[in-house]
Amino acid sequence: MQITNISDAKATLSKLIERVLHGEEVVIGKAGKPVAKLVPYNLETEPRQLGVGNWHGKIWIADDFDELPEDVLQLFTGEAEESE
């Protein structure tokens, strides 16, 4: 593993990014020890799937989740109930 020191990385950032674009991983170090790694950015274009992952089976959403009760709406709008 080749480590590029911070000052060299600052001076040659464009070249390092070109290396990354060609599939290399670039390690940046301080005092000879790795502190960061440049890797290609992977833009995920697939939508995330609900119902999978760490929270699967641990939470639920009520059927009326999107319904706003009238009394709660009045609290937000400041409208008082009409009393007879």
Secondary structure, 3 states (H helix, E strand, C coil): CCEEEHHHHHHCHHHHHHHHHCCCCEEEEECCEEEEEECCCCCCCCCCCCCCCCCCCCCCCCCCCCCCCHHHHHHHHCCCCCCC
